[in-house]
Amino acid sequence: MAPGNSVEAEFPSGVTHVFIVFDGRMNPVDQIEAFKSWLDDRTMEVARIVCVVNCQLLEKNPKLFAWYEACIHFSDVVLLNRREGVPNKWIGDFKGKFEHKFYPCFFDFVREGQVKNPALVLAPVARRMSHVFDEQEWISVDEDEDEEDLEDGEETEMKAEEDPYIERRNGGRRVHEIPNIADYLPKAQD
């Protein structure tokens, strides 16, 4: 991702797979929104979105749960990393919060810098809560219309389902605001 929530990427001809890494110090929702706009202009599709959770950072800073929750909303795979010193109960409770809400994403542990089954992590099966990258198949029928109108061939308006994290209030602020993770990270060295 380029600075300013824009995407700058060109791929050599013949490339069939690419990995795009978002900036972990920036708002993930802004980056998803910019990436979606960039992707709409290309004939490409998203195969997998992977989120890496720094368990030590999150355990010490519970306010970051909302930031990670946004990331996980868009993710197919969640990798639990940096678990040293973090109680197993905390990790179980963290996973349980998403399992209780029936999140379809796959949770896995990073051990010694790797996952047990990389093929499972990279399998191009959508397991995310968000539909922002899916083809829009949802038809919204106006309340004034009824099923008879549809059967008579009248047109209905297609409306894309608004992702709850991308949705904005009047004035431009997001409905679901998340903390700035950079406030919780060590300052970057220039």
PyRosetta script that sets phi, psi and omega in degrees:
from pyrosetta import init, pose_from_sequence

init()
pose = pose_from_sequence("MAPGNSVEAEFPSGVTHVFIVFDGRMNPVDQIEAFKSWLDDRTMEVARIVCVVNCQLLEKNPKLFAWYEACIHFSDVVLLNRREGVPNKWIGDFKGKFEHKFYPCFFDFVREGQVKNPALVLAPVARRMSHVFDEQEWISVDEDEDEEDLEDGEETEMKAEEDPYIERRNGGRRVHEIPNIADYLPKAQD")
pose.set_psi(1, 140.9)
pose.set_omega(1, 178.3)
pose.set_phi(2, -89.8)
pose.set_psi(2, 160.8)
pose.set_omega(2, 176.8)
pose.set_phi(3, -60.2)
pose.set_psi(3, 154.0)
pose.set_omega(3, 177.3)
pose.set_phi(4, 78.8)
pose.set_psi(4, 24.8)
pose.set_omega(4, 177.6)
pose.set_phi(5, 55.6)
pose.set_psi(5, 44.0)
pose.set_omega(5, 173.9)
pose.set_phi(6, -126.7)
pose.set_psi(6, 159.8)
pose.set_omega(6, -179.5)
pose.set_phi(7, -111.2)
pose.set_psi(7, 129.6)
pose.set_omega(7, 175.3)
pose.set_phi(8, -126.7)
pose.set_psi(8, 103.2)
pose.set_omega(8, -179.9)
pose.set_phi(9, -155.2)
pose.set_psi(9, 133.3)
pose.set_omega(9, 172.4)
pose.set_phi(10, -128.6)
pose.set_psi(10, 143.8)
pose.set_omega(10, -175.7)
pose.set_phi(11, -116.7)
pose.set_psi(11, 142.5)
pose.set_omega(11, 176.2)
pose.set_phi(12, -61.8)
pose.set_psi(12, 150.4)
pose.set_omega(12, 179.2)
pose.set_phi(13, -62.6)
pose.set_psi(13, 147.4)
pose.set_omega(13, 178.5)
pose.set_phi(14, 86.8)
pose.set_psi(14, -5.5)
pose.set_omega(14, 179.4)
pose.set_phi(15, -73.3)
pose.set_psi(15, 131.9)
pose.set_omega(15, -179.3)
pose.set_phi(16, -107.0)
pose.set_psi(16, -23.2)
pose.set_omega(16, -178.7)
pose.set_phi(17, -138.9)
pose.set_psi(17, 139.4)
pose.set_omega(17, 175.4)
pose.set_phi(18, -138.0)
pose.set_psi(18, 155.9)
pose.set_omega(18, 174.0)
pose.set_phi(19, -113.7)
pose.set_psi(19, 129.0)
pose.set_omega(19, 177.0)
pose.set_phi(20, -115.9)
pose.set_psi(20, 126.2)
pose.set_omega(20, -177.2)
pose.set_phi(21, -107.8)
pose.set_psi(21, 124.1)
pose.set_omega(21, 177.3)
pose.set_phi(22, -81.6)
pose.set_psi(22, 159.5)
pose.set_omega(22, 178.0)
pose.set_phi(23, -78.9)
pose.set_psi(23, 115.9)
pose.set_omega(23, -177.1)
pose.set_phi(24, -70.6)
pose.set_psi(24, -4.2)
pose.set_omega(24, 178.6)
pose.set_phi(25, -101.4)
pose.set_psi(25, -0.4)
pose.set_omega(25, -177.0)
pose.set_phi(26, -112.0)
pose.set_psi(26, 170.2)
pose.set_omega(26, 179.4)
pose.set_phi(27, -67.1)
pose.set_psi(27, 119.3)
pose.set_omega(27, -178.2)
pose.set_phi(28, -65.8)
pose.set_psi(28, -30.7)
pose.set_omega(28, -178.9)
pose.set_phi(29, -69.3)
pose.set_psi(29, -42.1)
pose.set_omega(29, 175.7)
pose.set_phi(30, -60.3)
pose.set_psi(30, -39.7)
pose.set_omega(30, -179.5)
pose.set_phi(31, -69.2)
pose.set_psi(31, -39.8)
pose.set_omega(31, 176.3)
pose.set_phi(32, -61.4)
pose.set_psi(32, -44.9)
pose.set_omega(32, -179.0)
pose.set_phi(33, -61.8)
pose.set_psi(33, -44.5)
pose.set_omega(33, 178.5)
pose.set_phi(34, -65.6)
pose.set_psi(34, -41.0)
pose.set_omega(34, -179.9)
pose.set_phi(35, -65.7)
pose.set_psi(35, -39.5)
pose.set_omega(35, 177.7)
pose.set_phi(36, -60.4)
pose.set_psi(36, -45.3)
pose.set_omega(36, 178.4)
pose.set_phi(37, -61.3)
pose.set_psi(37, -43.6)
pose.set_omega(37, 179.3)
pose.set_phi(38, -63.9)
pose.set_psi(38, -42.8)
pose.set_omega(38, -177.8)
pose.set_phi(39, -67.2)
pose.set_psi(39, -33.5)
pose.set_omega(39, -179.7)
pose.set_phi(40, -60.6)
pose.set_psi(40, -25.0)
pose.set_omega(40, -179.7)
pose.set_phi(41, -87.7)
pose.set_psi(41, 3.1)
pose.set_omega(41, -176.0)
pose.set_phi(42, -129.8)
pose.set_psi(42, 161.1)
pose.set_omega(42, 177.3)
pose.set_phi(43, -97.8)
pose.set_psi(43, 64.7)
pose.set_omega(43, 179.7)
pose.set_phi(44, -130.1)
pose.set_psi(44, 161.2)
pose.set_omega(44, 176.0)
pose.set_phi(45, -135.1)
pose.set_psi(45, 154.8)
pose.set_omega(45, 179.2)
pose.set_phi(46, -85.6)
pose.set_psi(46, 126.2)
pose.set_omega(46, 179.0)
pose.set_phi(47, -94.0)
pose.set_psi(47, -44.8)
pose.set_omega(47, -175.4)
pose.set_phi(48, -148.1)
pose.set_psi(48, 140.1)
pose.set_omega(48, 170.9)
pose.set_phi(49, -120.0)
pose.set_psi(49, 125.3)
pose.set_omega(49, -175.9)
pose.set_phi(50, -116.6)
pose.set_psi(50, 132.2)
pose.set_omega(50, 176.5)
pose.set_phi(51, -113.6)
pose.set_psi(51, 132.4)
pose.set_omega(51, 176.2)
pose.set_phi(52, -108.2)
pose.set_psi(52, 121.0)
pose.set_omega(52, -178.4)
pose.set_phi(53, -98.2)
pose.set_psi(53, 123.9)
pose.set_omega(53, 172.8)
pose.set_phi(54, -84.5)
pose.set_psi(54, 95.2)
pose.set_omega(54, -173.5)
pose.set_phi(55, -62.9)
pose.set_psi(55, -37.0)
pose.set_omega(55, 178.7)
pose.set_phi(56, -62.6)
pose.set_psi(56, -45.5)
pose.set_omega(56, -179.7)
pose.set_phi(57, -63.5)
pose.set_psi(57, -45.0)
pose.set_omega(57, -177.8)
pose.set_phi(58, -68.4)
pose.set_psi(58, -39.5)
pose.set_omega(58, 179.1)
pose.set_phi(59, -62.5)
pose.set_psi(59, -38.5)
pose.set_omega(59, -179.3)
pose.set_phi(60, -76.8)
pose.set_psi(60, -21.1)
pose.set_omega(60, -175.8)
pose.set_phi(61, -131.3)
pose.set_psi(61, 76.7)
pose.set_omega(61, -176.7)
pose.set_phi(62, -57.2)
pose.set_psi(62, -23.4)
pose.set_omega(62, 178.5)
pose.set_phi(63, -63.5)
pose.set_psi(63, -20.2)
pose.set_omega(63, 179.4)
pose.set_phi(64, -76.7)
pose.set_psi(64, -5.8)
pose.set_omega(64, 178.8)
pose.set_phi(65, -55.1)
pose.set_psi(65, -41.6)
pose.set_omega(65, -179.3)
pose.set_phi(66, -62.5)
pose.set_psi(66, -35.4)
pose.set_omega(66, 178.2)
pose.set_phi(67, -66.3)
pose.set_psi(67, -48.7)
pose.set_omega(67, 179.5)
pose.set_phi(68, -67.5)
pose.set_psi(68, -34.9)
pose.set_omega(68, 178.0)
pose.set_phi(69, -61.2)
pose.set_psi(69, -39.6)
pose.set_omega(69, 176.4)
pose.set_phi(70, -63.9)
pose.set_psi(70, -44.6)
pose.set_omega(70, 178.4)
pose.set_phi(71, -59.6)
pose.set_psi(71, -45.3)
pose.set_omega(71, -176.9)
pose.set_phi(72, -68.2)
pose.set_psi(72, -30.6)
pose.set_omega(72, 176.3)
pose.set_phi(73, -57.1)
pose.set_psi(73, -34.9)
pose.set_omega(73, -178.3)
pose.set_phi(74, -93.9)
pose.set_psi(74, -2.6)
pose.set_omega(74, -169.1)
pose.set_phi(75, -99.4)
pose.set_psi(75, 147.5)
pose.set_omega(75, 172.2)
pose.set_phi(76, -92.4)
pose.set_psi(76, -32.4)
pose.set_omega(76, -177.0)
pose.set_phi(77, -132.1)
pose.set_psi(77, 138.0)
pose.set_omega(77, 176.4)
pose.set_phi(78, -121.8)
pose.set_psi(78, 117.8)
pose.set_omega(78, 179.7)
pose.set_phi(79, -101.5)
pose.set_psi(79, 120.3)
pose.set_omega(79, -179.8)
pose.set_phi(80, -89.5)
pose.set_psi(80, 110.6)
pose.set_omega(80, -173.9)
pose.set_phi(81, -118.1)
pose.set_psi(81, 165.0)
pose.set_omega(81, 178.1)
pose.set_phi(82, 51.2)
pose.set_psi(82, 58.6)
pose.set_omega(82, -177.7)
pose.set_phi(83, -94.5)
pose.set_psi(83, -4.8)
pose.set_omega(83, -178.2)
pose.set_phi(84, -59.7)
pose.set_psi(84, 128.1)
pose.set_omega(84, 179.2)
pose.set_phi(85, 83.0)
pose.set_psi(85, -4.1)
pose.set_omega(85, 179.3)
pose.set_phi(86, -95.5)
pose.set_psi(86, 125.8)
pose.set_omega(86, -178.4)
pose.set_phi(87, -59.6)
pose.set_psi(87, 141.5)
pose.set_omega(87, 177.9)
pose.set_phi(88, -58.3)
pose.set_psi(88, -34.2)
pose.set_omega(88, 178.5)
pose.set_phi(89, -61.6)
pose.set_psi(89, -42.1)
pose.set_omega(89, 179.3)
pose.set_phi(90, -61.6)
pose.set_psi(90, -43.9)
pose.set_omega(90, -179.9)
pose.set_phi(91, -64.0)
pose.set_psi(91, -44.0)
pose.set_omega(91, 177.7)
pose.set_phi(92, -61.9)
pose.set_psi(92, -41.7)
pose.set_omega(92, 178.1)
pose.set_phi(93, -65.2)
pose.set_psi(93, -39.7)
pose.set_omega(93, 179.2)
pose.set_phi(94, -61.4)
pose.set_psi(94, -51.9)
pose.set_omega(94, 178.3)
pose.set_phi(95, -60.6)
pose.set_psi(95, -40.5)
pose.set_omega(95, -178.1)
pose.set_phi(96, -60.3)
pose.set_psi(96, -32.7)
pose.set_omega(96, 178.9)
pose.set_phi(97, -60.8)
pose.set_psi(97, -34.9)
pose.set_omega(97, -179.3)
pose.set_phi(98, -86.5)
pose.set_psi(98, -36.3)
pose.set_omega(98, 177.2)
pose.set_phi(99, -65.0)
pose.set_psi(99, -37.5)
pose.set_omega(99, 179.0)
pose.set_phi(100, -62.4)
pose.set_psi(100, -32.3)
pose.set_omega(100, 178.4)
pose.set_phi(101, -91.3)
pose.set_psi(101, 7.8)
pose.set_omega(101, 176.9)
pose.set_phi(102, 61.2)
pose.set_psi(102, 38.1)
pose.set_omega(102, 173.1)
pose.set_phi(103, -63.7)
pose.set_psi(103, 132.4)
pose.set_omega(103, -176.9)
pose.set_phi(104, -83.1)
pose.set_psi(104, -6.3)
pose.set_omega(104, -175.7)
pose.set_phi(105, -65.8)
pose.set_psi(105, 156.7)
pose.set_omega(105, -177.7)
pose.set_phi(106, -95.9)
pose.set_psi(106, 123.6)
pose.set_omega(106, 176.6)
pose.set_phi(107, -97.0)
pose.set_psi(107, 136.5)
pose.set_omega(107, 178.2)
pose.set_phi(108, -144.4)
pose.set_psi(108, 159.9)
pose.set_omega(108, -179.7)
pose.set_phi(109, -101.2)
pose.set_psi(109, 142.1)
pose.set_omega(109, 170.7)
pose.set_phi(110, -93.2)
pose.set_psi(110, 122.2)
pose.set_omega(110, 179.1)
pose.set_phi(111, -124.2)
pose.set_psi(111, 124.6)
pose.set_omega(111, -179.8)
pose.set_phi(112, 51.9)
pose.set_psi(112, 41.4)
pose.set_omega(112, 174.7)
pose.set_phi(113, 79.0)
pose.set_psi(113, 9.7)
pose.set_omega(113, 179.6)
pose.set_phi(114, -147.4)
pose.set_psi(114, 165.4)
pose.set_omega(114, 176.9)
pose.set_phi(115, -100.4)
pose.set_psi(115, 159.7)
pose.set_omega(115, -177.0)
pose.set_phi(116, -67.7)
pose.set_psi(116, -41.1)
pose.set_omega(116, -174.9)
pose.set_phi(117, -131.8)
pose.set_psi(117, 85.8)
pose.set_omega(117, -178.4)
pose.set_phi(118, -58.2)
pose.set_psi(118, -33.4)
pose.set_omega(118, -179.6)
pose.set_phi(119, -63.5)
pose.set_psi(119, -36.8)
pose.set_omega(119, 178.0)
pose.set_phi(120, -68.7)
pose.set_psi(120, -39.9)
pose.set_omega(120, 179.1)
pose.set_phi(121, -64.3)
pose.set_psi(121, -37.8)
pose.set_omega(121, -175.7)
pose.set_phi(122, -94.2)
pose.set_psi(122, -2.8)
pose.set_omega(122, 179.4)
pose.set_phi(123, -57.3)
pose.set_psi(123, 125.7)
pose.set_omega(123, -173.9)
pose.set_phi(124, -78.2)
pose.set_psi(124, 59.7)
pose.set_omega(124, 177.8)
pose.set_phi(125, -114.1)
pose.set_psi(125, 121.7)
pose.set_omega(125, -179.8)
pose.set_phi(126, -66.7)
pose.set_psi(126, 125.8)
pose.set_omega(126, 178.9)
pose.set_phi(127, -134.1)
pose.set_psi(127, 27.4)
pose.set_omega(127, -175.3)
pose.set_phi(128, -100.2)
pose.set_psi(128, 155.0)
pose.set_omega(128, 176.2)
pose.set_phi(129, -70.4)
pose.set_psi(129, -39.6)
pose.set_omega(129, -176.4)
pose.set_phi(130, -71.6)
pose.set_psi(130, 144.9)
pose.set_omega(130, 175.3)
pose.set_phi(131, -109.7)
pose.set_psi(131, 15.5)
pose.set_omega(131, -173.9)
pose.set_phi(132, -61.5)
pose.set_psi(132, -28.6)
pose.set_omega(132, -179.5)
pose.set_phi(133, -100.1)
pose.set_psi(133, -0.1)
pose.set_omega(133, 179.6)
pose.set_phi(134, -83.4)
pose.set_psi(134, 154.4)
pose.set_omega(134, 171.9)
pose.set_phi(135, -63.8)
pose.set_psi(135, 137.2)
pose.set_omega(135, -177.7)
pose.set_phi(136, -76.9)
pose.set_psi(136, 115.1)
pose.set_omega(136, -179.7)
pose.set_phi(137, -115.7)
pose.set_psi(137, 5.1)
pose.set_omega(137, -173.8)
pose.set_phi(138, -89.6)
pose.set_psi(138, 132.6)
pose.set_omega(138, 176.1)
pose.set_phi(139, -112.2)
pose.set_psi(139, 128.2)
pose.set_omega(139, 177.4)
pose.set_phi(140, -104.7)
pose.set_psi(140, 122.3)
pose.set_omega(140, 179.7)
pose.set_phi(141, -98.5)
pose.set_psi(141, 131.7)
pose.set_omega(141, 177.0)
pose.set_phi(142, -59.5)
pose.set_psi(142, 148.7)
pose.set_omega(142, -179.0)
pose.set_phi(143, -62.2)
pose.set_psi(143, -27.2)
pose.set_omega(143, -178.9)
pose.set_phi(144, -76.2)
pose.set_psi(144, -17.1)
pose.set_omega(144, -179.9)
pose.set_phi(145, -90.3)
pose.set_psi(145, 157.4)
pose.set_omega(145, 174.3)
pose.set_phi(146, -131.1)
pose.set_psi(146, 177.2)
pose.set_omega(146, -176.0)
pose.set_phi(147, -62.1)
pose.set_psi(147, -30.2)
pose.set_omega(147, 179.0)
pose.set_phi(148, -62.3)
pose.set_psi(148, -38.9)
pose.set_omega(148, 177.6)
pose.set_phi(149, -59.7)
pose.set_psi(149, -41.1)
pose.set_omega(149, -179.5)
pose.set_phi(150, -66.7)
pose.set_psi(150, -39.5)
pose.set_omega(150, -179.5)
pose.set_phi(151, -68.2)
pose.set_psi(151, -28.6)
pose.set_omega(151, 179.2)
pose.set_phi(152, -80.5)
pose.set_psi(152, 4.8)
pose.set_omega(152, 175.8)
pose.set_phi(153, 87.4)
pose.set_psi(153, 8.6)
pose.set_omega(153, 177.6)
pose.set_phi(154, -70.3)
pose.set_psi(154, 147.5)
pose.set_omega(154, -178.2)
pose.set_phi(155, -77.8)
pose.set_psi(155, 148.0)
pose.set_omega(155, 172.9)
pose.set_phi(156, -119.5)
pose.set_psi(156, 160.2)
pose.set_omega(156, -179.7)
pose.set_phi(157, -87.5)
pose.set_psi(157, 127.3)
pose.set_omega(157, 175.7)
pose.set_phi(158, -83.8)
pose.set_psi(158, 128.3)
pose.set_omega(158, 177.3)
pose.set_phi(159, -127.3)
pose.set_psi(159, 128.1)
pose.set_omega(159, 176.1)
pose.set_phi(160, -69.6)
pose.set_psi(160, 142.1)
pose.set_omega(160, 177.7)
pose.set_phi(161, -68.6)
pose.set_psi(161, 124.6)
pose.set_omega(161, -179.2)
pose.set_phi(162, -77.1)
pose.set_psi(162, 124.0)
pose.set_omega(162, 177.4)
pose.set_phi(163, -69.8)
pose.set_psi(163, 133.0)
pose.set_omega(163, -175.7)
pose.set_phi(164, -62.7)
pose.set_psi(164, -25.5)
pose.set_omega(164, 179.0)
pose.set_phi(165, -83.9)
pose.set_psi(165, -25.4)
pose.set_omega(165, -179.7)
pose.set_phi(166, -87.7)
pose.set_psi(166, -23.3)
pose.set_omega(166, -178.3)
pose.set_phi(167, -57.2)
pose.set_psi(167, 139.4)
pose.set_omega(167, -178.3)
pose.set_phi(168, -118.5)
pose.set_psi(168, 152.1)
pose.set_omega(168, 173.8)
pose.set_phi(169, -83.7)
pose.set_psi(169, 169.3)
pose.set_omega(169, 169.3)
pose.set_phi(170, -59.3)
pose.set_psi(170, 134.5)
pose.set_omega(170, -177.5)
pose.set_phi(171, 100.6)
pose.set_psi(171, -12.4)
pose.set_omega(171, 173.0)
pose.set_phi(172, 100.3)
pose.set_psi(172, -14.5)
pose.set_omega(172, 179.3)
pose.set_phi(173, -73.4)
pose.set_psi(173, 149.4)
pose.set_omega(173, -178.9)
pose.set_phi(174, -72.8)
pose.set_psi(174, 148.0)
pose.set_omega(174, 176.1)
pose.set_phi(175, -63.5)
pose.set_psi(175, -46.4)
pose.set_omega(175, 177.2)
pose.set_phi(176, -102.4)
pose.set_psi(176, 98.2)
pose.set_omega(176, 178.0)
pose.set_phi(177, -86.2)
pose.set_psi(177, 143.2)
pose.set_omega(177, -179.8)
pose.set_phi(178, -123.7)
pose.set_psi(178, 156.0)
pose.set_omega(178, -179.5)
pose.set_phi(179, -68.2)
pose.set_psi(179, 160.8)
pose.set_omega(179, 175.9)
pose.set_phi(180, -86.5)
pose.set_psi(180, 109.4)
pose.set_omega(180, -175.8)
pose.set_phi(181, -63.8)
pose.set_psi(181, -27.2)
pose.set_omega(181, -179.8)
pose.set_phi(182, -60.2)
pose.set_psi(182, -26.1)
pose.set_omega(182, 177.6)
pose.set_phi(183, -67.3)
pose.set_psi(183, -17.2)
pose.set_omega(183, -176.0)
pose.set_phi(184, -108.5)
pose.set_psi(184, -1.4)
pose.set_omega(184, -177.3)
pose.set_phi(185, -106.3)
pose.set_psi(185, 154.2)
pose.set_omega(185, 174.6)
pose.set_phi(186, -61.4)
pose.set_psi(186, 147.1)
pose.set_omega(186, -179.7)
pose.set_phi(187, -64.3)
pose.set_psi(187, 138.4)
pose.set_omega(187, -179.7)
pose.set_phi(188, -70.8)
pose.set_psi(188, 140.9)
pose.set_omega(188, 175.9)
pose.set_phi(189, -80.9)
pose.set_psi(189, 134.7)
pose.set_omega(189, 177.5)
pose.set_phi(190, -82.2)
pose.dump_pdb("model.pdb")
